[in-house]
Structure formats: C-alpha cells, structure tokens
Amino acid sequence: MAETRPTSTDQDISEALGERVRRAAEAGTPLRIAGGDTKAFYGRPVEGETLSTREHRGISSYDPVELIVSVRAGTPLTELEATLAEQGQMLGCEPPHFGADATVGGMVATGLSGPRRPWAGSVRDFVLGIRLITQDGQQQRFGGEVMKNVAGYDLSRLMVGAQGTLGLVTEVSLKVLPRPGARHSLRLEMSLAEAMARLAEWGRSPLPLTAAAWHDGALHLRLEGGPSSVAATRERLGGDDLDNGFWEALREQRLDFFSREDARPLWRLSLPHNTPSLRLPGVEEADLLYDWAGTQRWLRSDLDAATLREACARAGGHATCLGAREGRGQADPFMPLEPVVEKYHRNLKAQLDPKGIFNPGRLYAAI
C-alpha cells in the first residue's frame, strides 16, 4: 500500500485551519470555504471571510489492490486522477471539473457526478470516510476505509452535497474502480420517444452501457467493459462511431447546448427513471438535453421557476437553476424544501454549526 505520512507541514496546515475555524466561531464570523472555486456558480453566493483549503493537499494513502484512496481536500482532481490512472484505476462517479483548479473538496461538497452515474454510482456511493473540522476547531473522523463500518448515522456521506455548510472537510477516503478494458461510443439517429423506449428495453439486458444521452435527434451511447463484450454490443446496436471525447465535453458542459451565448437560464432537472416528457409550455425538444438515460435533463428556458418546479415535483423530481454561472440565475437556485425536510435541515445545522459560520446561506437563505 502506497502511503504518505503527514509531515509537520501537513499537520501545521491542518492545525492552522482548525484554529481559524475556532476563532471564527468565537467571533461569530462567517466563513466562505473555497478550494479551486470552479463550482462557485452552483448554489447561492456566500458573504464571509474566505477560508482556502488549497494548501492542504496530497494523497495520504493509496492501496491499489484494495481500490481505496485517502486524499486531502485541497488536492486537485487532475492530480488524483493521474495517480489513479497510473494504476489503471479511476473515480467511478466521473465528477465534473469545470476548470483546471477543481479540487477533491469541491467534488465532495457539491456531490456532482458525470455521465457514468446511473451505472456506477454517485460521489456519495464512493465515500468511505472523512476527516472534518467542527465548529469548535476540533478534528473529527467519521467512517473509515471499508464499505460497511458505520454503527450509527453515516455522517461522512451526509457531507456530500452539503456545500460545506456543516463543517470543513479536510480529507476523504474513497473507493475507486478499475478502468474498463475497452471503450467505444456510438451515435444513433432516432426520435426522443424511440430513444427512451430503447433505453428502457436495454435496461433489462446485460449490455455494457456506461453513458446514454439524447439531443438534437440522436441517441449517444458509451460502451465499456471487456473487448469482446463491447465489440459484440457495438455490432448489435449499429449506428455511427462517436468520438469518446463527447462524454468529457458533456460532463464539463462544453457542448454547444451549454453555450453562454444562449441568454436563457440553464436548468438541471432530476427525475425518476423512465419519466415521460414533462410537456412544459413553450419548451421544444431542441431546448432539452437528456443525460443519465433521461433521469438528468438539461433545459434552456425562460419558463418561470414555479411552473417548472411544480411540473418536476408532480413527476417525483426536482429542478435546480445553474444560471448563476452566466450571471442570470435564480435568487434561490435549489428547489424549496418541504416543511418536514426543512426542519431536519435546520436541526442538523443547529447541531453541527450552531454559530452559523460555515458557508451560511449557500444552500438556502435561512439555513
């Protein structure tokens, strides 16, 4: 097992972060936690003193045989991914970067996953444990380095997607995956209705699918696995060859669909599997890009937030506005919480951050 023991510098940085948090709590000073700041557009703006994790970086331990890595929050994602690639491994959740400075801490804080998510799992599914600085400046560890090691509530996975509002994550232990032996991407021209029907059918078969997206009259597929399985499936499905780089462009929102020249807000719709078209007023097929085999839908639209969110709620999903990336988003990008759920959010915040210093208002104005 490759392991890097904490140096005095690592310990000094960690202790300095803890002291900074402790002083902020005593003074009631809000902190804006930042890594590479590449995902600052995701959520509400935070007013507070910037607390950077960038210096707290590096892989603390890595066991390629056990497929486990522990890495500090300020570590660039590119650095971690390069180390894993040397051992023929990868992050199964395929997290987006949105810039060269993206960090592991930002991946955990936002919980965003790439095209492979329905087939491999989300960021939360790969988190085994974390190290956290609490509001009193103390270092705490939750979880560990095995999949089943929690006797009570799994606080480590609670931090995924919390946007730094419950504490300062300084290190995370992750399960990683082997890289596939073969990969091939296809483009099949077909209508949206046909694409959804095909995906529902293929979902009942052991096909080596790891990504599926529909846009502009075509279904895009990625096949990964053993060379013979990928070759046989490619022959069976037909279609045209597609550059594998399409999936990185989709993950990083570099496709033409995401162009900033489009003045309309960008919405992310999260919906149950096999949800039919929402038939939104004024929305055409060209305004939509279906990812995750249809469970994640990107929408460019001026449709008012209440109408859009009501339609998503009726289908059992929710809608998030990412328009803040272009400076034209919603004041409240995340879907309002149901009263019972909001109560749990408030109670968690009160227990873990009673002084309200960690990224206040990042998710919701009053939390």
C-alpha positions as YAML, in Angstrom:
chain: A
units: angstrom
residues:
- id: 1
  name: MET
  ca: [0.00, 0.00, 0.00]
- id: 2
  name: ALA
  ca: [1.38, 3.39, -1.01]
- id: 3
  name: GLU
  ca: [1.14, 5.81, 1.89]
- id: 4
  name: THR
  ca: [2.32, 9.33, 2.57]
- id: 5
  name: ARG
  ca: [2.70, 10.04, 6.27]
- id: 6
  name: PRO
  ca: [1.57, 13.50, 7.36]
- id: 7
  name: THR
  ca: [4.55, 15.84, 7.50]
- id: 8
  name: SER
  ca: [4.94, 18.60, 10.05]
- id: 9
  name: THR
  ca: [3.82, 20.97, 7.32]
- id: 10
  name: ASP
  ca: [0.64, 18.95, 6.74]
- id: 11
  name: GLN
  ca: [-0.05, 18.93, 10.46]
- id: 12
  name: ASP
  ca: [0.68, 22.63, 10.73]
- id: 13
  name: ILE
  ca: [-1.74, 23.43, 7.91]
- id: 14
  name: SER
  ca: [-4.43, 21.24, 9.44]
- id: 15
  name: GLU
  ca: [-3.96, 22.81, 12.86]
- id: 16
  name: ALA
  ca: [-3.99, 26.30, 11.32]
- id: 17
  name: LEU
  ca: [-7.29, 25.54, 9.61]
- id: 18
  name: GLY
  ca: [-8.72, 24.33, 12.93]
- id: 19
  name: GLU
  ca: [-7.53, 27.44, 14.72]
- id: 20
  name: ARG
  ca: [-9.01, 29.65, 12.03]
- id: 21
  name: VAL
  ca: [-12.39, 27.92, 12.43]
- id: 22
  name: ARG
  ca: [-12.23, 28.16, 16.22]
- id: 23
  name: ARG
  ca: [-11.55, 31.90, 16.12]
- id: 24
  name: ALA
  ca: [-14.34, 32.43, 13.60]
- id: 25
  name: ALA
  ca: [-16.78, 30.57, 15.85]
- id: 26
  name: GLU
  ca: [-15.78, 32.64, 18.89]
- id: 27
  name: ALA
  ca: [-16.23, 35.87, 16.96]
- id: 28
  name: GLY
  ca: [-19.32, 34.71, 15.07]
- id: 29
  name: THR
  ca: [-17.53, 35.46, 11.78]
- id: 30
  name: PRO
  ca: [-18.98, 33.65, 8.74]
- id: 31
  name: LEU
  ca: [-16.52, 31.72, 6.59]
- id: 32
  name: ARG
  ca: [-16.66, 31.20, 2.85]
- id: 33
  name: ILE
  ca: [-14.95, 27.85, 2.27]
- id: 34
  name: ALA
  ca: [-13.17, 27.64, -1.08]
- id: 35
  name: GLY
  ca: [-10.94, 25.21, -2.95]
- id: 36
  name: GLY
  ca: [-10.46, 25.82, -6.66]
- id: 37
  name: ASP
  ca: [-13.69, 27.87, -6.83]
- id: 38
  name: THR
  ca: [-14.60, 26.20, -10.11]
- id: 39
  name: LYS
  ca: [-18.10, 25.36, -8.82]
- id: 40
  name: ALA
  ca: [-18.82, 28.68, -7.13]
- id: 41
  name: PHE
  ca: [-21.76, 29.11, -9.54]
- id: 42
  name: TYR
  ca: [-23.52, 26.09, -8.02]
- id: 43
  name: GLY
  ca: [-25.59, 27.48, -5.15]
- id: 44
  name: ARG
  ca: [-26.16, 30.85, -3.56]
- id: 45
  name: PRO
  ca: [-23.31, 33.35, -3.03]
- id: 46
  name: VAL
  ca: [-21.75, 33.36, 0.45]
- id: 47
  name: GLU
  ca: [-20.72, 36.51, 2.27]
- id: 48
  name: GLY
  ca: [-17.81, 35.83, 4.62]
- id: 49
  name: GLU
  ca: [-14.07, 35.60, 5.04]
- id: 50
  name: THR
  ca: [-12.56, 33.19, 2.52]
- id: 51
  name: LEU
  ca: [-11.06, 30.06, 4.04]
- id: 52
  name: SER
  ca: [-8.99, 28.28, 1.39]
- id: 53
  name: THR
  ca: [-8.17, 24.57, 1.50]
- id: 54
  name: ARG
  ca: [-5.74, 24.68, -1.43]
- id: 55
  name: GLU
  ca: [-2.60, 24.25, 0.68]
- id: 56
  name: HIS
  ca: [-3.99, 21.18, 2.42]
- id: 57
  name: ARG
  ca: [-3.32, 18.81, -0.45]
- id: 58
  name: GLY
  ca: [-1.84, 15.46, -1.37]
- id: 59
  name: ILE
  ca: [-2.70, 11.77, -1.26]
- id: 60
  name: SER
  ca: [-2.30, 10.49, 2.30]
- id: 61
  name: SER
  ca: [-2.72, 6.79, 1.46]
- id: 62
  name: TYR
  ca: [-3.47, 4.66, -1.57]
- id: 63
  name: ASP
  ca: [-3.96, 0.90, -1.80]
- id: 64
  name: PRO
  ca: [-4.47, -0.09, -5.46]
- id: 65
  name: VAL
  ca: [-5.09, -3.73, -4.50]
- id: 66
  name: GLU
  ca: [-7.97, -2.80, -2.19]
- id: 67
  name: LEU
  ca: [-9.13, 0.00, -4.52]
- id: 68
  name: ILE
  ca: [-9.04, 2.60, -1.72]
- id: 69
  name: VAL
  ca: [-7.50, 6.05, -1.66]
- id: 70
  name: SER
  ca: [-7.43, 8.74, 1.04]
- id: 71
  name: VAL
  ca: [-6.78, 12.27, -0.17]
- id: 72
  name: ARG
  ca: [-6.76, 15.75, 1.32]
- id: 73
  name: ALA
  ca: [-9.49, 18.18, 0.35]
- id: 74
  name: GLY
  ca: [-7.28, 20.73, -1.40]
- id: 75
  name: THR
  ca: [-5.82, 18.17, -3.81]
- id: 76
  name: PRO
  ca: [-6.53, 18.99, -7.48]
- id: 77
  name: LEU
  ca: [-8.82, 16.45, -9.10]
- id: 78
  name: THR
  ca: [-6.41, 16.20, -12.04]
- id: 79
  name: GLU
  ca: [-3.62, 15.16, -9.67]
- id: 80
  name: LEU
  ca: [-5.71, 12.43, -8.06]
- id: 81
  name: GLU
  ca: [-6.99, 11.15, -11.39]
- id: 82
  name: ALA
  ca: [-3.48, 11.00, -12.83]
- id: 83
  name: THR
  ca: [-2.27, 8.93, -9.88]
- id: 84
  name: LEU
  ca: [-5.18, 6.52, -10.24]
- id: 85
  name: ALA
  ca: [-4.63, 6.23, -14.00]
- id: 86
  name: GLU
  ca: [-1.05, 5.09, -13.41]
- id: 87
  name: GLN
  ca: [-2.53, 2.05, -11.65]
- id: 88
  name: GLY
  ca: [-5.25, 1.51, -14.27]
- id: 89
  name: GLN
  ca: [-7.94, 2.90, -11.96]
- id: 90
  name: MET
  ca: [-10.39, 5.80, -11.89]
- id: 91
  name: LEU
  ca: [-13.05, 7.68, -9.92]
- id: 92
  name: GLY
  ca: [-16.24, 5.76, -10.65]
- id: 93
  name: CYS
  ca: [-18.51, 8.79, -10.24]
- id: 94
  name: GLU
  ca: [-16.75, 10.62, -13.10]
- id: 95
  name: PRO
  ca: [-17.03, 14.04, -11.37]
- id: 96
  name: PRO
  ca: [-17.08, 17.25, -13.45]
- id: 97
  name: HIS
  ca: [-14.23, 19.71, -13.00]
- id: 98
  name: PHE
  ca: [-15.48, 22.95, -14.60]
- id: 99
  name: GLY
  ca: [-11.90, 24.20, -14.57]
- id: 100
  name: ALA
  ca: [-8.29, 23.12, -14.08]
- id: 101
  name: ASP
  ca: [-8.29, 24.15, -10.41]
- id: 102
  name: ALA
  ca: [-11.09, 21.79, -9.31]
- id: 103
  name: THR
  ca: [-10.34, 20.05, -6.01]
- id: 104
  name: VAL
  ca: [-11.40, 16.88, -4.22]
- id: 105
  name: GLY
  ca: [-13.11, 19.00, -1.58]
- id: 106
  name: GLY
  ca: [-15.26, 20.68, -4.22]
- id: 107
  name: MET
  ca: [-16.22, 17.29, -5.63]
- id: 108
  name: VAL
  ca: [-17.42, 16.17, -2.20]
- id: 109
  name: ALA
  ca: [-19.09, 19.48, -1.32]
- id: 110
  name: THR
  ca: [-21.21, 19.66, -4.47]
- id: 111
  name: GLY
  ca: [-21.74, 15.92, -4.95]
- id: 112
  name: LEU
  ca: [-21.93, 16.34, -8.73]
- id: 113
  name: SER
  ca: [-21.38, 13.24, -10.85]
- id: 114
  name: GLY
  ca: [-20.75, 12.66, -14.55]
- id: 115
  name: PRO
  ca: [-22.40, 10.54, -17.29]
- id: 116
  name: ARG
  ca: [-21.46, 7.22, -15.64]
- id: 117
  name: ARG
  ca: [-23.50, 7.94, -12.51]
- id: 118
  name: PRO
  ca: [-26.61, 5.69, -13.16]
- id: 119
  name: TRP
  ca: [-24.42, 2.68, -13.90]
- id: 120
  name: ALA
  ca: [-21.60, 3.12, -11.36]
- id: 121
  name: GLY
  ca: [-22.97, 5.34, -8.59]
- id: 122
  name: SER
  ca: [-22.76, 8.89, -7.27]
- id: 123
  name: VAL
  ca: [-20.00, 10.63, -5.33]
- id: 124
  name: ARG
  ca: [-21.81, 9.68, -2.11]
- id: 125
  name: ASP
  ca: [-21.72, 5.99, -3.05]
- id: 126
  name: PHE
  ca: [-17.90, 6.01, -3.18]
- id: 127
  name: VAL
  ca: [-17.21, 7.92, 0.05]
- id: 128
  name: LEU
  ca: [-15.96, 5.62, 2.80]
- id: 129
  name: GLY
  ca: [-14.98, 8.19, 5.40]
- id: 130
  name: ILE
  ca: [-13.95, 11.78, 6.00]
- id: 131
  name: ARG
  ca: [-11.92, 13.96, 8.31]
- id: 132
  name: LEU
  ca: [-13.77, 17.06, 9.40]
- id: 133
  name: ILE
  ca: [-13.02, 20.22, 11.35]
- id: 134
  name: THR
  ca: [-16.03, 21.00, 13.52]
- id: 135
  name: GLN
  ca: [-17.22, 24.44, 14.61]
- id: 136
  name: ASP
  ca: [-15.03, 24.30, 17.75]
- id: 137
  name: GLY
  ca: [-11.92, 23.78, 15.60]
- id: 138
  name: GLN
  ca: [-11.53, 20.11, 16.52]
- id: 139
  name: GLN
  ca: [-10.50, 17.40, 14.06]
- id: 140
  name: GLN
  ca: [-13.01, 14.55, 13.83]
- id: 141
  name: ARG
  ca: [-13.04, 11.39, 11.74]
- id: 142
  name: PHE
  ca: [-16.18, 9.66, 10.51]
- id: 143
  name: GLY
  ca: [-16.40, 6.39, 8.63]
- id: 144
  name: GLY
  ca: [-13.23, 4.58, 7.62]
- id: 145
  name: GLU
  ca: [-11.78, 2.61, 4.73]
- id: 146
  name: VAL
  ca: [-14.28, -0.21, 4.27]
- id: 147
  name: MET
  ca: [-17.76, -0.14, 2.79]
- id: 148
  name: LYS
  ca: [-19.63, -1.32, 5.91]
- id: 149
  name: ASN
  ca: [-18.18, 0.21, 9.03]
- id: 150
  name: VAL
  ca: [-20.86, 2.52, 10.43]
- id: 151
  name: ALA
  ca: [-22.76, 1.62, 13.59]
- id: 152
  name: GLY
  ca: [-24.92, 4.76, 13.61]
- id: 153
  name: TYR
  ca: [-25.77, 7.55, 11.19]
- id: 154
  name: ASP
  ca: [-23.27, 7.79, 8.33]
- id: 155
  name: LEU
  ca: [-22.15, 11.37, 8.89]
- id: 156
  name: SER
  ca: [-19.39, 11.09, 6.29]
- id: 157
  name: ARG
  ca: [-21.86, 10.72, 3.42]
- id: 158
  name: LEU
  ca: [-24.03, 13.46, 4.87]
- id: 159
  name: MET
  ca: [-21.24, 15.88, 3.96]
- id: 160
  name: VAL
  ca: [-21.54, 15.00, 0.26]
- id: 161
  name: GLY
  ca: [-23.59, 17.74, -1.36]
- id: 162
  name: ALA
  ca: [-23.79, 19.79, 1.85]
- id: 163
  name: GLN
  ca: [-21.73, 22.51, 0.17]
- id: 164
  name: GLY
  ca: [-19.54, 22.99, 3.22]
- id: 165
  name: THR
  ca: [-22.45, 24.17, 5.37]
- id: 166
  name: LEU
  ca: [-21.95, 21.59, 8.15]
- id: 167
  name: GLY
  ca: [-18.20, 21.63, 8.68]
- id: 168
  name: LEU
  ca: [-14.83, 21.88, 6.97]
- id: 169
  name: VAL
  ca: [-13.92, 18.62, 5.20]
- id: 170
  name: THR
  ca: [-10.14, 18.20, 5.22]
- id: 171
  name: GLU
  ca: [-9.72, 14.64, 3.93]
- id: 172
  name: VAL
  ca: [-11.84, 11.96, 2.27]
- id: 173
  name: SER
  ca: [-11.41, 8.21, 1.79]
- id: 174
  name: LEU
  ca: [-12.82, 6.89, -1.47]
- id: 175
  name: LYS
  ca: [-13.48, 3.59, -3.18]
- id: 176
  name: VAL
  ca: [-12.09, 3.62, -6.74]
- id: 177
  name: LEU
  ca: [-12.72, 1.40, -9.76]
- id: 178
  name: PRO
  ca: [-10.57, -0.34, -12.39]
- id: 179
  name: ARG
  ca: [-10.54, 1.37, -15.78]
- id: 180
  name: PRO
  ca: [-12.51, -0.58, -18.41]
- id: 181
  name: GLY
  ca: [-10.60, -2.81, -20.80]
- id: 182
  name: ALA
  ca: [-12.36, -1.41, -23.87]
- id: 183
  name: ARG
  ca: [-14.44, 1.64, -24.71]
- id: 184
  name: HIS
  ca: [-16.48, 2.64, -27.74]
- id: 185
  name: SER
  ca: [-19.10, 5.32, -28.32]
- id: 186
  name: LEU
  ca: [-22.00, 5.32, -30.78]
- id: 187
  name: ARG
  ca: [-24.41, 7.82, -32.26]
- id: 188
  name: LEU
  ca: [-27.82, 6.54, -33.37]
- id: 189
  name: GLU
  ca: [-30.23, 8.89, -35.12]
- id: 190
  name: MET
  ca: [-33.73, 8.48, -33.65]
- id: 191
  name: SER
  ca: [-36.56, 10.43, -32.08]
- id: 192
  name: LEU
  ca: [-36.72, 11.13, -28.38]
- id: 193
  name: ALA
  ca: [-39.66, 8.74, -27.94]
- id: 194
  name: GLU
  ca: [-37.78, 5.93, -29.67]
- id: 195
  name: ALA
  ca: [-34.63, 6.64, -27.66]
- id: 196
  name: MET
  ca: [-36.50, 6.43, -24.36]
- id: 197
  name: ALA
  ca: [-38.17, 3.19, -25.43]
- id: 198
  name: ARG
  ca: [-34.86, 1.68, -26.49]
- id: 199
  name: LEU
  ca: [-33.17, 2.67, -23.24]
- id: 200
  name: ALA
  ca: [-36.00, 1.12, -21.22]
- id: 201
  name: GLU
  ca: [-35.61, -2.08, -23.23]
- id: 202
  name: TRP
  ca: [-31.81, -2.18, -22.96]
- id: 203
  name: GLY
  ca: [-32.05, -1.53, -19.23]
- id: 204
  name: ARG
  ca: [-33.42, -5.06, -18.87]
- id: 205
  name: SER
  ca: [-30.42, -6.56, -20.70]
- id: 206
  name: PRO
  ca: [-26.82, -7.02, -19.51]
- id: 207
  name: LEU
  ca: [-25.38, -4.56, -22.03]
- id: 208
  name: PRO
  ca: [-22.07, -2.82, -21.20]
- id: 209
  name: LEU
  ca: [-23.64, 0.65, -21.19]
- id: 210
  name: THR
  ca: [-21.97, 3.33, -19.05]
- id: 211
  name: ALA
  ca: [-23.45, 6.51, -20.55]
- id: 212
  name: ALA
  ca: [-26.53, 7.46, -22.55]
- id: 213
  name: ALA
  ca: [-27.59, 10.92, -23.70]
- id: 214
  name: TRP
  ca: [-30.13, 12.18, -26.25]
- id: 215
  name: HIS
  ca: [-30.04, 15.53, -28.01]
- id: 216
  name: ASP
  ca: [-30.72, 17.02, -31.41]
- id: 217
  name: GLY
  ca: [-32.35, 13.94, -32.89]
- id: 218
  name: ALA
  ca: [-29.74, 11.41, -31.84]
- id: 219
  name: LEU
  ca: [-29.03, 8.97, -29.02]
- id: 220
  name: HIS
  ca: [-25.42, 8.89, -27.87]
- id: 221
  name: LEU
  ca: [-24.13, 5.77, -26.11]
- id: 222
  name: ARG
  ca: [-20.90, 4.73, -24.44]
- id: 223
  name: LEU
  ca: [-19.97, 1.06, -24.18]
- id: 224
  name: GLU
  ca: [-17.31, -0.04, -21.68]
- id: 225
  name: GLY
  ca: [-16.12, -3.40, -20.47]
- id: 226
  name: GLY
  ca: [-14.33, -6.41, -21.89]
- id: 227
  name: PRO
  ca: [-13.20, -6.08, -25.52]
- id: 228
  name: SER
  ca: [-15.39, -8.94, -26.76]
- id: 229
  name: SER
  ca: [-18.49, -7.65, -24.96]
- id: 230
  name: VAL
  ca: [-18.01, -4.12, -26.28]
- id: 231
  name: ALA
  ca: [-17.38, -5.36, -29.82]
- id: 232
  name: ALA
  ca: [-20.45, -7.62, -29.80]
- id: 233
  name: THR
  ca: [-22.71, -4.86, -28.46]
- id: 234
  name: ARG
  ca: [-21.35, -2.38, -30.97]
- id: 235
  name: GLU
  ca: [-22.21, -4.80, -33.76]
- id: 236
  name: ARG
  ca: [-25.67, -5.45, -32.34]
- id: 237
  name: LEU
  ca: [-26.69, -1.80, -31.87]
- id: 238
  name: GLY
  ca: [-25.24, -0.39, -35.08]
- id: 239
  name: GLY
  ca: [-25.18, 3.36, -35.55]
- id: 240
  name: ASP
  ca: [-22.22, 5.65, -36.29]
- id: 241
  name: ASP
  ca: [-18.97, 5.84, -34.38]
- id: 242
  name: LEU
  ca: [-18.77, 8.73, -31.91]
- id: 243
  name: ASP
  ca: [-15.62, 10.35, -30.55]
- id: 244
  name: ASN
  ca: [-15.18, 9.25, -26.93]
- id: 245
  name: GLY
  ca: [-14.35, 12.87, -26.11]
- id: 246
  name: PHE
  ca: [-18.06, 13.64, -26.38]
- id: 247
  name: TRP
  ca: [-18.57, 12.46, -22.80]
- id: 248
  name: GLU
  ca: [-15.94, 14.73, -21.31]
- id: 249
  name: ALA
  ca: [-17.44, 17.64, -23.25]
- id: 250
  name: LEU
  ca: [-20.87, 16.75, -21.87]
- id: 251
  name: ARG
  ca: [-19.54, 16.34, -18.33]
- id: 252
  name: GLU
  ca: [-17.72, 19.67, -18.43]
- id: 253
  name: GLN
  ca: [-20.62, 21.46, -20.19]
- id: 254
  name: ARG
  ca: [-18.54, 22.30, -23.26]
- id: 255
  name: LEU
  ca: [-21.10, 21.12, -25.82]
- id: 256
  name: ASP
  ca: [-22.81, 23.76, -27.96]
- id: 257
  name: PHE
  ca: [-26.01, 23.20, -25.98]
- id: 258
  name: PHE
  ca: [-24.35, 24.82, -22.93]
- id: 259
  name: SER
  ca: [-23.09, 27.84, -24.85]
- id: 260
  name: ARG
  ca: [-23.12, 31.02, -22.81]
- id: 261
  name: GLU
  ca: [-24.35, 32.88, -25.87]
- id: 262
  name: ASP
  ca: [-27.80, 31.45, -25.06]
- id: 263
  name: ALA
  ca: [-29.30, 34.11, -22.78]
- id: 264
  name: ARG
  ca: [-31.83, 31.77, -21.20]
- id: 265
  name: PRO
  ca: [-31.16, 30.26, -17.74]
- id: 266
  name: LEU
  ca: [-29.79, 26.72, -17.56]
- id: 267
  name: TRP
  ca: [-31.84, 24.25, -15.51]
- id: 268
  name: ARG
  ca: [-30.93, 20.79, -14.24]
- id: 269
  name: LEU
  ca: [-33.97, 18.53, -13.90]
- id: 270
  name: SER
  ca: [-33.56, 15.39, -11.78]
- id: 271
  name: LEU
  ca: [-36.35, 12.90, -12.42]
- id: 272
  name: PRO
  ca: [-37.22, 9.26, -11.70]
- id: 273
  name: HIS
  ca: [-36.21, 6.61, -14.21]
- id: 274
  name: ASN
  ca: [-38.44, 6.35, -17.30]
- id: 275
  name: THR
  ca: [-40.25, 9.63, -16.61]
- id: 276
  name: PRO
  ca: [-42.01, 10.66, -19.83]
- id: 277
  name: SER
  ca: [-41.77, 14.14, -21.34]
- id: 278
  name: LEU
  ca: [-42.98, 16.82, -18.91]
- id: 279
  name: ARG
  ca: [-44.64, 18.71, -21.78]
- id: 280
  name: LEU
  ca: [-43.58, 22.09, -20.47]
- id: 281
  name: PRO
  ca: [-45.25, 25.13, -22.06]
- id: 282
  name: GLY
  ca: [-43.10, 26.79, -24.70]
- id: 283
  name: VAL
  ca: [-40.34, 24.16, -24.41]
- id: 284
  name: GLU
  ca: [-39.24, 22.35, -27.58]
- id: 285
  name: GLU
  ca: [-37.03, 19.28, -27.97]
- id: 286
  name: ALA
  ca: [-34.11, 21.47, -29.04]
- id: 287
  name: ASP
  ca: [-34.25, 23.15, -25.61]
- id: 288
  name: LEU
  ca: [-33.52, 19.85, -23.84]
- id: 289
  name: LEU
  ca: [-30.56, 17.53, -23.48]
- id: 290
  name: TYR
  ca: [-31.28, 14.16, -21.85]
- id: 291
  name: ASP
  ca: [-28.42, 12.65, -19.82]
- id: 292
  name: TRP
  ca: [-28.26, 9.65, -17.47]
- id: 293
  name: ALA
  ca: [-30.67, 7.78, -19.79]
- id: 294
  name: GLY
  ca: [-33.23, 10.52, -19.13]
- id: 295
  name: THR
  ca: [-33.05, 10.85, -15.36]
- id: 296
  name: GLN
  ca: [-30.99, 14.07, -15.64]
- id: 297
  name: ARG
  ca: [-32.29, 16.60, -18.13]
- id: 298
  name: TRP
  ca: [-30.68, 19.90, -19.01]
- id: 299
  name: LEU
  ca: [-33.06, 22.65, -20.04]
- id: 300
  name: ARG
  ca: [-32.57, 26.10, -21.56]
- id: 301
  name: SER
  ca: [-35.75, 28.06, -20.87]
- id: 302
  name: ASP
  ca: [-37.23, 31.33, -19.66]
- id: 303
  name: LEU
  ca: [-40.10, 29.39, -18.09]
- id: 304
  name: ASP
  ca: [-40.85, 30.73, -14.62]
- id: 305
  name: ALA
  ca: [-39.36, 28.74, -11.74]
- id: 306
  name: ALA
  ca: [-42.67, 27.97, -10.03]
- id: 307
  name: THR
  ca: [-44.22, 26.37, -13.12]
- id: 308
  name: LEU
  ca: [-41.12, 24.33, -13.89]
- id: 309
  name: ARG
  ca: [-40.64, 23.12, -10.32]
- id: 310
  name: GLU
  ca: [-44.29, 22.22, -9.95]
- id: 311
  name: ALA
  ca: [-44.07, 20.03, -13.06]
- id: 312
  name: CYS
  ca: [-40.93, 18.31, -11.73]
- id: 313
  name: ALA
  ca: [-42.50, 17.79, -8.31]
- id: 314
  name: ARG
  ca: [-45.57, 16.14, -9.84]
- id: 315
  name: ALA
  ca: [-43.21, 13.67, -11.56]
- id: 316
  name: GLY
  ca: [-41.36, 12.99, -8.29]
- id: 317
  name: GLY
  ca: [-38.27, 15.04, -9.15]
- id: 318
  name: HIS
  ca: [-36.79, 18.49, -8.65]
- id: 319
  name: ALA
  ca: [-35.26, 21.37, -10.62]
- id: 320
  name: THR
  ca: [-32.06, 23.32, -9.94]
- id: 321
  name: CYS
  ca: [-31.08, 26.53, -11.71]
- id: 322
  name: LEU
  ca: [-27.44, 26.79, -12.76]
- id: 323
  name: GLY
  ca: [-27.89, 30.11, -14.50]
- id: 324
  name: ALA
  ca: [-25.72, 31.84, -11.90]
- id: 325
  name: ARG
  ca: [-22.76, 30.63, -13.94]
- id: 326
  name: GLU
  ca: [-23.71, 33.19, -16.58]
- id: 327
  name: GLY
  ca: [-24.97, 35.75, -14.07]
- id: 328
  name: ARG
  ca: [-28.65, 35.22, -14.91]
- id: 329
  name: GLY
  ca: [-29.87, 32.60, -12.49]
- id: 330
  name: GLN
  ca: [-32.47, 32.42, -9.76]
- id: 331
  name: ALA
  ca: [-32.02, 34.05, -6.37]
- id: 332
  name: ASP
  ca: [-32.84, 30.62, -4.90]
- id: 333
  name: PRO
  ca: [-31.28, 28.05, -7.26]
- id: 334
  name: PHE
  ca: [-32.38, 24.97, -5.30]
- id: 335
  name: MET
  ca: [-35.93, 23.69, -5.07]
- id: 336
  name: PRO
  ca: [-37.68, 24.85, -1.87]
- id: 337
  name: LEU
  ca: [-37.78, 22.23, 0.87]
- id: 338
  name: GLU
  ca: [-40.91, 20.59, 2.15]
- id: 339
  name: PRO
  ca: [-41.64, 21.71, 5.75]
- id: 340
  name: VAL
  ca: [-40.60, 18.40, 7.34]
- id: 341
  name: VAL
  ca: [-37.38, 18.21, 5.33]
- id: 342
  name: GLU
  ca: [-36.61, 21.85, 6.09]
- id: 343
  name: LYS
  ca: [-36.99, 21.07, 9.79]
- id: 344
  name: TYR
  ca: [-34.34, 18.33, 9.52]
- id: 345
  name: HIS
  ca: [-32.02, 20.70, 7.66]
- id: 346
  name: ARG
  ca: [-32.40, 23.34, 10.37]
- id: 347
  name: ASN
  ca: [-31.83, 20.82, 13.15]
- id: 348
  name: LEU
  ca: [-28.68, 19.48, 11.51]
- id: 349
  name: LYS
  ca: [-27.32, 22.97, 11.01]
- id: 350
  name: ALA
  ca: [-28.09, 23.85, 14.64]
- id: 351
  name: GLN
  ca: [-26.33, 20.73, 15.92]
- id: 352
  name: LEU
  ca: [-23.23, 20.82, 13.71]
- id: 353
  name: ASP
  ca: [-22.84, 24.57, 13.17]
- id: 354
  name: PRO
  ca: [-24.68, 26.40, 15.97]
- id: 355
  name: LYS
  ca: [-22.85, 29.68, 15.29]
- id: 356
  name: GLY
  ca: [-23.72, 29.53, 11.59]
- id: 357
  name: ILE
  ca: [-20.16, 30.15, 10.40]
- id: 358
  name: PHE
  ca: [-19.80, 27.50, 7.67]
- id: 359
  name: ASN
  ca: [-20.90, 28.80, 4.24]
- id: 360
  name: PRO
  ca: [-24.09, 30.42, 5.62]
- id: 361
  name: GLY
  ca: [-26.89, 30.67, 3.07]
- id: 362
  name: ARG
  ca: [-25.06, 28.57, 0.48]
- id: 363
  name: LEU
  ca: [-27.97, 26.18, 0.01]
- id: 364
  name: TYR
  ca: [-30.90, 28.18, 1.37]
- id: 365
  name: ALA
  ca: [-31.07, 31.76, 2.60]
- id: 366
  name: ALA
  ca: [-32.36, 30.91, 6.06]
- id: 367
  name: ILE
  ca: [-30.07, 27.92, 6.71]
...
